[in-house]
Amino acid sequence: MKHVVNPSSYAPMIAVTRGEITESFHWGAAAVVDINGHLVASYGDPQLVTFLRSSSKPIQALPLIELGGKEAYQLSAKEISLMCASHRGMDIHVDVLTGLHQKTGLSEEDLMCGVHPIPDRATAEALLLKGEQPSQKRHNCSGKHTGFLIQALIRGLPTENYIDLQHPVQQLVLKTFAEMCALPEDQIQLGTDGCSVPVYAVPLLNAGLAFASLCDPLNLSEKRAEACRVITGAMTAEPDMVAGPGQFDSELMKAGAGSIISKGGAEGYQAIGLLPGAMGENSPALGIVYKISDGDAAGRARPLVGVEILRQLGALPFLKTELLAGFDARRIYNWRKVPVGEIKPVFQLEFH
């Protein structure tokens, strides 16, 4: 099934100015959805079909927890959080992954995520000084891949080629993802992610529903509901496992103090989930998903969009906003620390 994205699905979200001139824009689209699939607010086209990339990781981890993986291997909050992560390859992440491999009998050789440069600069420089090369353990998806392998172990399945779409592990992950999005499996657009596992594209509206349901699984079976609570509990308890200190996902979850989950993906995708009560007593769970059309390679647009959406929803008064100051609208300085412009939101959500 071929899908062509209409450029008109996107609208300006972030402006970057220099002097009195708007020098560039980041365009995007967003959807805010409740657990009943109601579109609470949107910007651009909420039916935009696009890949979640790594934003899907918390949902991809659900089958392992539903199968009893937490109990079978006494998985800690740090270990489960790492399975939902796009981590920075820091020692804090490798230490947890190494312990997870030891308790399950897995090893780095079992991973099929590949090797990439280490995102965390201090870690990369330290390894360079030691003459150590990057490894699969430091790949940002190594936790997710380990989760897939543990699912195979629990089910008595071969661990070879666990990344293939036809492997029972990936078939169960796809089935679970489709159910969380309230879509038939044949309506999930498929691709291959940077770490070689299947990746899914669905309308923003359906992805928002998945994250709202993850945060408040009221409409789900008890087994899945408990798995959702385990996932969100681990992410909020150990936010530095999900990305790393100073990173938007981790700092937003710290600012939410147990009331928010956040997971970014490649090419400008971002998912945020508000748990019930995040915006005050009796406030509903919400799934917030958005896509920056240019891919946001520098990562400057997504955090600002996320903070602004939370502001327009009325969530900021309930957060530790001092942790989010570096991700909000701000001045731009040149190399001599002279203010030359600003980066700011220019969008207004449409409430439905």
BALOBA-1460 file (C-alpha; in Angstrom, 3 decimals):
// residues 352
<rec num="1" residu="m" x="0.000" y="0.000" z="0.000"/>
<rec num="2" residu="k" x="1.718" y="3.168" z="-1.199"/>
<rec num="3" residu="h" x="1.256" y="6.388" z="0.725"/>
<rec num="4" residu="v" x="2.218" y="9.844" z="-0.487"/>
<rec num="5" residu="v" x="2.530" y="12.656" z="2.042"/>
<rec num="6" residu="n" x="0.929" y="15.940" z="1.036"/>
<rec num="7" residu="p" x="3.237" y="18.874" z="1.872"/>
<rec num="8" residu="s" x="0.158" y="20.819" z="2.941"/>
<rec num="9" residu="s" x="-0.130" y="18.430" z="5.906"/>
<rec num="10" residu="y" x="2.473" y="20.601" z="7.611"/>
<rec num="11" residu="a" x="2.337" y="24.207" z="8.829"/>
<rec num="12" residu="p" x="4.952" y="26.544" z="10.398"/>
<rec num="13" residu="m" x="5.693" y="25.701" z="14.031"/>
<rec num="14" residu="i" x="9.052" y="27.265" z="14.903"/>
<rec num="15" residu="a" x="10.626" y="30.489" z="13.603"/>
<rec num="16" residu="v" x="14.314" y="31.333" z="13.774"/>
<rec num="17" residu="t" x="15.061" y="35.033" z="13.509"/>
<rec num="18" residu="r" x="18.166" y="37.126" z="12.900"/>
<rec num="19" residu="g" x="17.743" y="40.825" z="13.515"/>
<rec num="20" residu="e" x="14.309" y="41.761" z="12.177"/>
<rec num="21" residu="i" x="14.242" y="38.949" z="9.615"/>
<rec num="22" residu="t" x="12.780" y="35.476" z="10.032"/>
<rec num="23" residu="e" x="15.668" y="33.470" z="8.676"/>
<rec num="24" residu="s" x="14.110" y="30.015" z="8.714"/>
<rec num="25" residu="f" x="11.103" y="27.965" z="9.790"/>
<rec num="26" residu="h" x="10.522" y="24.453" z="11.070"/>
<rec num="27" residu="w" x="7.178" y="23.156" z="9.798"/>
<rec num="28" residu="g" x="5.278" y="20.357" z="11.467"/>
<rec num="29" residu="a" x="2.017" y="18.685" z="12.402"/>
<rec num="30" residu="a" x="0.663" y="17.610" z="15.777"/>
<rec num="31" residu="a" x="-2.191" y="15.708" z="17.404"/>
<rec num="32" residu="v" x="-3.369" y="15.592" z="21.022"/>
<rec num="33" residu="v" x="-5.615" y="12.600" z="21.710"/>
<rec num="34" residu="d" x="-7.456" y="11.102" z="24.693"/>
<rec num="35" residu="i" x="-7.931" y="7.422" z="25.572"/>
<rec num="36" residu="n" x="-11.192" y="7.239" z="23.615"/>
<rec num="37" residu="g" x="-9.489" y="8.338" z="20.401"/>
<rec num="38" residu="h" x="-11.006" y="11.809" z="20.561"/>
<rec num="39" residu="l" x="-8.881" y="14.498" z="18.916"/>
<rec num="40" residu="v" x="-8.518" y="17.070" z="21.688"/>
<rec num="41" residu="a" x="-6.300" y="19.456" z="19.720"/>
<rec num="42" residu="s" x="-4.271" y="19.507" z="16.536"/>
<rec num="43" residu="y" x="-2.054" y="21.565" z="14.278"/>
<rec num="44" residu="g" x="-1.525" y="20.770" z="10.639"/>
<rec num="45" residu="d" x="-2.949" y="17.430" z="9.550"/>
<rec num="46" residu="p" x="-3.680" y="15.011" z="12.441"/>
<rec num="47" residu="q" x="-4.187" y="12.256" z="9.849"/>
<rec num="48" residu="l" x="-0.606" y="12.609" z="8.619"/>
<rec num="49" residu="v" x="0.886" y="9.129" z="8.184"/>
<rec num="50" residu="t" x="4.523" y="9.041" z="9.237"/>
<rec num="51" residu="f" x="7.021" y="6.717" z="10.917"/>
<rec num="52" residu="l" x="7.278" y="6.899" z="14.694"/>
<rec num="53" residu="r" x="10.864" y="5.668" z="14.523"/>
<rec num="54" residu="s" x="12.193" y="5.296" z="18.081"/>
<rec num="55" residu="s" x="9.123" y="6.925" z="19.598"/>
<rec num="56" residu="s" x="7.485" y="3.498" z="19.287"/>
<rec num="57" residu="k" x="9.930" y="1.837" z="21.726"/>
<rec num="58" residu="p" x="7.735" y="1.943" z="24.860"/>
<rec num="59" residu="i" x="4.986" y="0.179" z="22.915"/>
<rec num="60" residu="q" x="7.428" y="-2.307" z="21.378"/>
<rec num="61" residu="a" x="8.434" y="-3.282" z="24.925"/>
<rec num="62" residu="l" x="4.872" y="-4.164" z="25.963"/>
<rec num="63" residu="p" x="4.809" y="-7.794" z="24.717"/>
<rec num="64" residu="l" x="7.819" y="-8.740" z="26.845"/>
<rec num="65" residu="i" x="6.156" y="-7.393" z="29.978"/>
<rec num="66" residu="e" x="2.819" y="-9.017" z="29.103"/>
<rec num="67" residu="l" x="4.592" y="-12.363" z="28.721"/>
<rec num="68" residu="g" x="5.924" y="-12.117" z="32.268"/>
<rec num="69" residu="g" x="9.422" y="-10.940" z="31.401"/>
<rec num="70" residu="k" x="9.677" y="-8.709" z="34.452"/>
<rec num="71" residu="e" x="9.010" y="-11.597" z="36.820"/>
<rec num="72" residu="a" x="10.979" y="-14.211" z="34.866"/>
<rec num="73" residu="y" x="14.201" y="-12.222" z="34.988"/>
<rec num="74" residu="q" x="13.514" y="-9.906" z="37.923"/>
<rec num="75" residu="l" x="13.836" y="-6.914" z="35.614"/>
<rec num="76" residu="s" x="14.515" y="-3.640" z="37.384"/>
<rec num="77" residu="a" x="13.042" y="-0.247" z="36.527"/>
<rec num="78" residu="k" x="16.397" y="0.761" z="35.047"/>
<rec num="79" residu="e" x="16.479" y="-2.303" z="32.802"/>
<rec num="80" residu="i" x="12.908" y="-1.832" z="31.577"/>
<rec num="81" residu="s" x="13.485" y="1.883" z="31.028"/>
<rec num="82" residu="l" x="16.581" y="1.053" z="28.967"/>
<rec num="83" residu="m" x="14.445" y="-1.200" z="26.744"/>
<rec num="84" residu="c" x="12.361" y="1.896" z="25.913"/>
<rec num="85" residu="a" x="15.431" y="4.049" z="25.317"/>
<rec num="86" residu="s" x="17.380" y="5.862" z="22.680"/>
<rec num="87" residu="h" x="20.248" y="6.224" z="25.099"/>
<rec num="88" residu="r" x="23.456" y="8.205" z="24.665"/>
<rec num="89" residu="g" x="25.863" y="5.289" z="24.952"/>
<rec num="90" residu="m" x="27.151" y="6.494" z="28.310"/>
<rec num="91" residu="d" x="28.708" y="4.242" z="30.932"/>
<rec num="92" residu="i" x="25.510" y="4.447" z="33.014"/>
<rec num="93" residu="h" x="23.659" y="2.839" z="30.108"/>
<rec num="94" residu="v" x="26.300" y="0.228" z="29.292"/>
<rec num="95" residu="d" x="26.535" y="-0.828" z="32.943"/>
<rec num="96" residu="v" x="22.802" y="-1.551" z="33.091"/>
<rec num="97" residu="l" x="22.864" y="-3.359" z="29.755"/>
<rec num="98" residu="t" x="25.843" y="-5.480" z="30.815"/>
<rec num="99" residu="g" x="24.043" y="-6.529" z="33.985"/>
<rec num="100" residu="l" x="20.946" y="-7.372" z="31.949"/>
<rec num="101" residu="h" x="22.976" y="-9.568" z="29.606"/>
<rec num="102" residu="q" x="24.594" y="-11.348" z="32.537"/>
<rec num="103" residu="k" x="21.293" y="-12.226" z="34.193"/>
<rec num="104" residu="t" x="19.738" y="-13.487" z="30.933"/>
<rec num="105" residu="g" x="22.758" y="-15.259" z="29.468"/>
<rec num="106" residu="l" x="22.852" y="-12.945" z="26.464"/>
<rec num="107" residu="s" x="25.918" y="-11.204" z="25.094"/>
<rec num="108" residu="e" x="26.820" y="-8.380" z="22.769"/>
<rec num="109" residu="e" x="27.311" y="-10.922" z="19.976"/>
<rec num="110" residu="d" x="23.584" y="-11.677" z="20.087"/>
<rec num="111" residu="l" x="22.686" y="-8.076" z="19.230"/>
<rec num="112" residu="m" x="21.948" y="-7.124" z="15.616"/>
<rec num="113" residu="c" x="21.631" y="-3.356" z="15.989"/>
<rec num="114" residu="g" x="25.045" y="-2.507" z="14.516"/>
<rec num="115" residu="v" x="27.518" y="0.141" z="15.624"/>
<rec num="116" residu="h" x="27.288" y="3.929" z="15.324"/>
<rec num="117" residu="p" x="29.312" y="6.885" z="16.653"/>
<rec num="118" residu="i" x="28.627" y="7.579" z="20.322"/>
<rec num="119" residu="p" x="26.247" y="10.545" z="20.690"/>
<rec num="120" residu="d" x="27.533" y="11.650" z="24.077"/>
<rec num="121" residu="r" x="30.603" y="13.780" z="23.444"/>
<rec num="122" residu="a" x="32.284" y="13.271" z="26.819"/>
<rec num="123" residu="t" x="31.891" y="9.494" z="26.507"/>
<rec num="124" residu="a" x="33.198" y="9.499" z="22.944"/>
<rec num="125" residu="e" x="36.260" y="11.523" z="23.961"/>
<rec num="126" residu="a" x="36.948" y="9.278" z="26.945"/>
<rec num="127" residu="l" x="36.837" y="6.167" z="24.774"/>
<rec num="128" residu="l" x="39.119" y="7.792" z="22.230"/>
<rec num="129" residu="l" x="41.708" y="8.510" z="24.928"/>
<rec num="130" residu="k" x="41.498" y="4.878" z="26.039"/>
<rec num="131" residu="g" x="41.766" y="3.621" z="22.468"/>
<rec num="132" residu="e" x="38.390" y="1.898" z="22.772"/>
<rec num="133" residu="q" x="36.105" y="1.593" z="19.756"/>
<rec num="134" residu="p" x="32.309" y="2.069" z="19.879"/>
<rec num="135" residu="s" x="30.425" y="-1.196" z="20.306"/>
<rec num="136" residu="q" x="26.900" y="-2.504" z="19.878"/>
<rec num="137" residu="k" x="26.372" y="-2.090" z="23.615"/>
<rec num="138" residu="r" x="26.690" y="1.662" z="23.139"/>
<rec num="139" residu="h" x="24.190" y="1.697" z="20.246"/>
<rec num="140" residu="n" x="21.181" y="3.780" z="21.250"/>
<rec num="141" residu="c" x="18.832" y="0.859" z="20.483"/>
<rec num="142" residu="s" x="20.764" y="-1.850" z="22.337"/>
<rec num="143" residu="g" x="18.209" y="-1.925" z="25.154"/>
<rec num="144" residu="k" x="15.303" y="-2.427" z="22.774"/>
<rec num="145" residu="h" x="17.159" y="-5.205" z="20.958"/>
<rec num="146" residu="t" x="17.933" y="-6.909" z="24.258"/>
<rec num="147" residu="g" x="14.219" y="-6.786" z="25.083"/>
<rec num="148" residu="f" x="13.413" y="-8.517" z="21.802"/>
<rec num="149" residu="l" x="15.986" y="-11.204" z="22.551"/>
<rec num="150" residu="i" x="14.565" y="-11.794" z="26.031"/>
<rec num="151" residu="q" x="11.098" y="-12.170" z="24.514"/>
<rec num="152" residu="a" x="12.528" y="-14.892" z="22.263"/>
<rec num="153" residu="l" x="14.108" y="-16.646" z="25.272"/>
<rec num="154" residu="i" x="10.838" y="-16.631" z="27.238"/>
<rec num="155" residu="r" x="8.929" y="-18.068" z="24.293"/>
<rec num="156" residu="g" x="11.574" y="-20.691" z="23.491"/>
<rec num="157" residu="l" x="12.185" y="-19.157" z="20.084"/>
<rec num="158" residu="p" x="15.446" y="-18.933" z="18.149"/>
<rec num="159" residu="t" x="17.330" y="-15.706" z="18.792"/>
<rec num="160" residu="e" x="18.861" y="-15.669" z="15.335"/>
<rec num="161" residu="n" x="17.269" y="-13.166" z="12.957"/>
<rec num="162" residu="y" x="15.012" y="-11.797" z="15.696"/>
<rec num="163" residu="i" x="15.031" y="-8.532" z="13.712"/>
<rec num="164" residu="d" x="13.190" y="-10.005" z="10.716"/>
<rec num="165" residu="l" x="9.553" y="-9.022" z="10.240"/>
<rec num="166" residu="q" x="8.507" y="-12.676" z="9.906"/>
<rec num="167" residu="h" x="10.164" y="-13.700" z="13.180"/>
<rec num="168" residu="p" x="7.488" y="-14.458" z="15.822"/>
<rec num="169" residu="v" x="8.975" y="-11.777" z="18.080"/>
<rec num="170" residu="q" x="8.396" y="-9.048" z="15.502"/>
<rec num="171" residu="q" x="5.000" y="-10.447" z="14.550"/>
<rec num="172" residu="l" x="3.831" y="-10.135" z="18.170"/>
<rec num="173" residu="v" x="5.290" y="-6.634" z="18.445"/>
<rec num="174" residu="l" x="3.461" y="-5.591" z="15.270"/>
<rec num="175" residu="k" x="0.199" y="-7.104" z="16.513"/>
<rec num="176" residu="t" x="0.517" y="-5.275" z="19.836"/>
<rec num="177" residu="f" x="1.388" y="-1.991" z="18.155"/>
<rec num="178" residu="a" x="-1.617" y="-2.259" z="15.832"/>
<rec num="179" residu="e" x="-3.933" y="-2.972" z="18.763"/>
<rec num="180" residu="m" x="-2.613" y="0.003" z="20.733"/>
<rec num="181" residu="c" x="-3.202" y="2.224" z="17.697"/>
<rec num="182" residu="a" x="-6.668" y="0.728" z="17.065"/>
<rec num="183" residu="l" x="-5.749" y="-0.140" z="13.487"/>
<rec num="184" residu="p" x="-5.772" y="-3.403" z="11.508"/>
<rec num="185" residu="e" x="-2.268" y="-4.728" z="10.972"/>
<rec num="186" residu="d" x="-2.577" y="-4.330" z="7.212"/>
<rec num="187" residu="q" x="-3.055" y="-0.581" z="7.679"/>
<rec num="188" residu="i" x="0.334" y="-0.202" z="9.377"/>
<rec num="189" residu="q" x="2.886" y="1.129" z="6.917"/>
<rec num="190" residu="l" x="6.151" y="-0.777" z="7.365"/>
<rec num="191" residu="g" x="9.786" y="0.149" z="6.885"/>
<rec num="192" residu="t" x="13.194" y="-0.739" z="8.294"/>
<rec num="193" residu="d" x="14.669" y="1.358" z="11.085"/>
<rec num="194" residu="g" x="18.280" y="2.467" z="11.424"/>
<rec num="195" residu="c" x="18.884" y="-0.443" z="13.809"/>
<rec num="196" residu="s" x="17.451" y="-2.944" z="11.268"/>
<rec num="197" residu="v" x="14.167" y="-3.846" z="13.010"/>
<rec num="198" residu="p" x="10.743" y="-3.140" z="11.482"/>
<rec num="199" residu="v" x="9.433" y="0.389" z="11.977"/>
<rec num="200" residu="y" x="5.830" y="1.550" z="11.748"/>
<rec num="201" residu="a" x="4.020" y="4.503" z="10.189"/>
<rec num="202" residu="v" x="0.481" y="5.402" z="11.272"/>
<rec num="203" residu="p" x="-1.628" y="8.584" z="11.381"/>
<rec num="204" residu="l" x="-0.670" y="10.983" z="14.165"/>
<rec num="205" residu="l" x="-4.182" y="10.538" z="15.564"/>
<rec num="206" residu="n" x="-3.685" y="6.797" z="16.073"/>
<rec num="207" residu="a" x="-0.210" y="7.180" z="17.522"/>
<rec num="208" residu="g" x="-1.622" y="9.721" z="19.965"/>
<rec num="209" residu="l" x="-4.252" y="7.200" z="21.018"/>
<rec num="210" residu="a" x="-1.538" y="4.604" z="21.642"/>
<rec num="211" residu="f" x="0.346" y="6.937" z="23.981"/>
<rec num="212" residu="a" x="-2.798" y="8.089" z="25.757"/>
<rec num="213" residu="s" x="-3.714" y="4.436" z="26.356"/>
<rec num="214" residu="l" x="-0.187" y="3.653" z="27.524"/>
<rec num="215" residu="c" x="-0.588" y="6.378" z="30.165"/>
<rec num="216" residu="d" x="-4.125" y="5.406" z="31.168"/>
<rec num="217" residu="p" x="-4.935" y="1.826" z="30.112"/>
<rec num="218" residu="l" x="-8.532" y="2.041" z="31.346"/>
<rec num="219" residu="n" x="-9.906" y="0.584" z="28.097"/>
<rec num="220" residu="l" x="-7.359" y="-2.243" z="27.826"/>
<rec num="221" residu="s" x="-7.315" y="-5.806" z="29.186"/>
<rec num="222" residu="e" x="-5.976" y="-6.167" z="32.717"/>
<rec num="223" residu="k" x="-2.814" y="-7.939" z="31.556"/>
<rec num="224" residu="r" x="-2.011" y="-5.209" z="29.044"/>
<rec num="225" residu="a" x="-3.026" y="-2.487" z="31.472"/>
<rec num="226" residu="e" x="-0.562" y="-3.801" z="34.052"/>
<rec num="227" residu="a" x="2.170" y="-3.968" z="31.382"/>
<rec num="228" residu="c" x="1.459" y="-0.341" z="30.487"/>
<rec num="229" residu="r" x="1.770" y="0.663" z="34.130"/>
<rec num="230" residu="v" x="5.088" y="-1.180" z="34.394"/>
<rec num="231" residu="i" x="6.448" y="0.608" z="31.310"/>
<rec num="232" residu="t" x="5.372" y="4.115" z="32.337"/>
<rec num="233" residu="g" x="6.456" y="3.484" z="35.910"/>
<rec num="234" residu="a" x="9.939" y="2.436" z="34.817"/>
<rec num="235" residu="m" x="10.379" y="5.358" z="32.434"/>
<rec num="236" residu="t" x="9.316" y="7.941" z="34.979"/>
<rec num="237" residu="a" x="11.345" y="6.323" z="37.779"/>
<rec num="238" residu="e" x="14.531" y="6.118" z="35.697"/>
<rec num="239" residu="p" x="14.344" y="8.918" z="33.088"/>
<rec num="240" residu="d" x="18.103" y="9.105" z="32.521"/>
<rec num="241" residu="m" x="17.997" y="5.593" z="31.096"/>
<rec num="242" residu="v" x="15.608" y="6.723" z="28.337"/>
<rec num="243" residu="a" x="17.992" y="9.321" z="26.890"/>
<rec num="244" residu="g" x="20.557" y="10.757" z="29.289"/>
<rec num="245" residu="p" x="21.195" y="13.659" z="31.638"/>
<rec num="246" residu="g" x="20.438" y="16.979" z="29.969"/>
<rec num="247" residu="q" x="18.421" y="15.422" z="27.133"/>
<rec num="248" residu="f" x="14.863" y="16.592" z="26.476"/>
<rec num="249" residu="d" x="13.132" y="13.251" z="27.074"/>
<rec num="250" residu="s" x="14.899" y="12.715" z="30.386"/>
<rec num="251" residu="e" x="14.573" y="16.288" z="31.628"/>
<rec num="252" residu="l" x="10.880" y="16.515" z="30.701"/>
<rec num="253" residu="m" x="10.155" y="13.350" z="32.653"/>
<rec num="254" residu="k" x="12.078" y="14.755" z="35.623"/>
<rec num="255" residu="a" x="10.057" y="17.967" z="35.342"/>
<rec num="256" residu="g" x="6.879" y="15.895" z="35.364"/>
<rec num="257" residu="a" x="7.894" y="14.000" z="38.497"/>
<rec num="258" residu="g" x="6.078" y="10.821" z="37.521"/>
<rec num="259" residu="s" x="3.246" y="12.414" z="35.535"/>
<rec num="260" residu="i" x="4.773" y="12.491" z="32.029"/>
<rec num="261" residu="i" x="6.539" y="10.099" z="29.667"/>
<rec num="262" residu="s" x="8.504" y="11.349" z="26.676"/>
<rec num="263" residu="k" x="10.138" y="9.534" z="23.772"/>
<rec num="264" residu="g" x="11.661" y="11.097" z="20.701"/>
<rec num="265" residu="g" x="12.344" y="9.418" z="17.387"/>
<rec num="266" residu="a" x="14.546" y="10.068" z="14.378"/>
<rec num="267" residu="e" x="13.575" y="12.430" z="11.556"/>
<rec num="268" residu="g" x="11.749" y="14.864" z="13.794"/>
<rec num="269" residu="y" x="9.191" y="12.629" z="15.548"/>
<rec num="270" residu="q" x="8.215" y="13.142" z="19.184"/>
<rec num="271" residu="a" x="5.735" y="11.426" z="21.475"/>
<rec num="272" residu="i" x="4.705" y="12.662" z="24.924"/>
<rec num="273" residu="g" x="2.181" y="11.063" z="27.244"/>
<rec num="274" residu="l" x="0.414" y="12.781" z="30.121"/>
<rec num="275" residu="l" x="-0.726" y="10.438" z="32.872"/>
<rec num="276" residu="p" x="-4.065" y="11.060" z="34.609"/>
<rec num="277" residu="g" x="-3.755" y="13.997" z="36.984"/>
<rec num="278" residu="a" x="-0.728" y="15.487" z="35.219"/>
<rec num="279" residu="m" x="-2.600" y="18.782" z="34.820"/>
<rec num="280" residu="g" x="-4.325" y="18.742" z="38.173"/>
<rec num="281" residu="e" x="-6.853" y="16.562" z="39.917"/>
<rec num="282" residu="n" x="-9.068" y="14.551" z="37.551"/>
<rec num="283" residu="s" x="-7.243" y="15.740" z="34.416"/>
<rec num="284" residu="p" x="-7.347" y="13.051" z="31.718"/>
<rec num="285" residu="a" x="-4.479" y="11.153" z="30.153"/>
<rec num="286" residu="l" x="-3.405" y="12.573" z="26.806"/>
<rec num="287" residu="g" x="-1.184" y="11.364" z="24.004"/>
<rec num="288" residu="i" x="0.765" y="14.147" z="22.274"/>
<rec num="289" residu="v" x="2.553" y="13.317" z="19.047"/>
<rec num="290" residu="y" x="4.113" y="15.563" z="16.445"/>
<rec num="291" residu="k" x="6.410" y="15.445" z="13.458"/>
<rec num="292" residu="i" x="8.838" y="18.123" z="12.255"/>
<rec num="293" residu="s" x="8.828" y="17.957" z="8.479"/>
<rec num="294" residu="d" x="12.507" y="18.724" z="7.888"/>
<rec num="295" residu="g" x="13.659" y="15.957" z="10.228"/>
<rec num="296" residu="d" x="14.996" y="18.385" z="12.851"/>
<rec num="297" residu="a" x="18.510" y="16.972" z="12.539"/>
<rec num="298" residu="a" x="19.929" y="19.482" z="15.023"/>
<rec num="299" residu="g" x="17.215" y="18.669" z="17.551"/>
<rec num="300" residu="r" x="16.347" y="22.305" z="18.177"/>
<rec num="301" residu="a" x="12.679" y="22.279" z="17.137"/>
<rec num="302" residu="r" x="11.157" y="19.267" z="18.888"/>
<rec num="303" residu="p" x="11.819" y="20.289" z="22.510"/>
<rec num="304" residu="l" x="10.512" y="23.811" z="21.883"/>
<rec num="305" residu="v" x="7.371" y="22.465" z="20.198"/>
<rec num="306" residu="g" x="6.817" y="20.082" z="23.103"/>
<rec num="307" residu="v" x="7.130" y="22.801" z="25.733"/>
<rec num="308" residu="e" x="4.800" y="25.088" z="23.778"/>
<rec num="309" residu="i" x="2.151" y="22.380" z="23.339"/>
<rec num="310" residu="l" x="2.275" y="21.716" z="27.072"/>
<rec num="311" residu="r" x="1.941" y="25.469" z="27.682"/>
<rec num="312" residu="q" x="-1.118" y="25.715" z="25.425"/>
<rec num="313" residu="l" x="-2.681" y="22.675" z="27.098"/>
<rec num="314" residu="g" x="-2.200" y="24.301" z="30.490"/>
<rec num="315" residu="a" x="0.265" y="21.700" z="31.769"/>
<rec num="316" residu="l" x="3.296" y="23.901" z="32.511"/>
<rec num="317" residu="p" x="2.094" y="25.181" z="35.918"/>
<rec num="318" residu="f" x="2.224" y="21.580" z="37.146"/>
<rec num="319" residu="l" x="5.833" y="20.967" z="36.035"/>
<rec num="320" residu="k" x="9.242" y="21.865" z="37.390"/>
<rec num="321" residu="t" x="9.724" y="24.420" z="34.624"/>
<rec num="322" residu="e" x="13.236" y="25.352" z="35.702"/>
<rec num="323" residu="l" x="14.339" y="22.038" z="34.193"/>
<rec num="324" residu="l" x="12.835" y="23.037" z="30.835"/>
<rec num="325" residu="a" x="14.258" y="26.561" z="30.482"/>
<rec num="326" residu="g" x="16.920" y="25.454" z="28.016"/>
<rec num="327" residu="f" x="14.290" y="23.886" z="25.765"/>
<rec num="328" residu="d" x="11.903" y="26.867" z="25.613"/>
<rec num="329" residu="a" x="11.870" y="29.987" z="23.413"/>
<rec num="330" residu="r" x="15.219" y="31.700" z="23.761"/>
<rec num="331" residu="r" x="17.726" y="34.084" z="22.289"/>
<rec num="332" residu="i" x="20.346" y="32.943" z="19.799"/>
<rec num="333" residu="y" x="23.934" y="34.039" z="20.402"/>
<rec num="334" residu="n" x="26.901" y="34.126" z="18.064"/>
<rec num="335" residu="w" x="30.378" y="32.813" z="18.894"/>
<rec num="336" residu="r" x="31.192" y="36.033" z="20.789"/>
<rec num="337" residu="k" x="28.069" y="35.576" z="22.940"/>
<rec num="338" residu="v" x="26.353" y="38.510" z="21.244"/>
<rec num="339" residu="p" x="22.532" y="38.098" z="20.909"/>
<rec num="340" residu="v" x="21.683" y="37.975" z="17.203"/>
<rec num="341" residu="g" x="18.132" y="36.553" z="17.098"/>
<rec num="342" residu="e" x="15.767" y="34.112" z="18.709"/>
<rec num="343" residu="i" x="14.062" y="30.783" z="18.236"/>
<rec num="344" residu="k" x="10.370" y="30.778" z="19.128"/>
<rec num="345" residu="p" x="7.078" y="28.989" z="18.521"/>
<rec num="346" residu="v" x="4.684" y="30.507" z="15.966"/>
<rec num="347" residu="f" x="1.795" y="28.042" z="16.101"/>
<rec num="348" residu="q" x="-1.545" y="27.873" z="17.875"/>
<rec num="349" residu="l" x="-3.240" y="24.554" z="18.521"/>
<rec num="350" residu="e" x="-6.773" y="24.140" z="17.241"/>
<rec num="351" residu="f" x="-8.927" y="22.728" z="20.031"/>
<rec num="352" residu="h" x="-11.759" y="20.411" z="19.009"/>
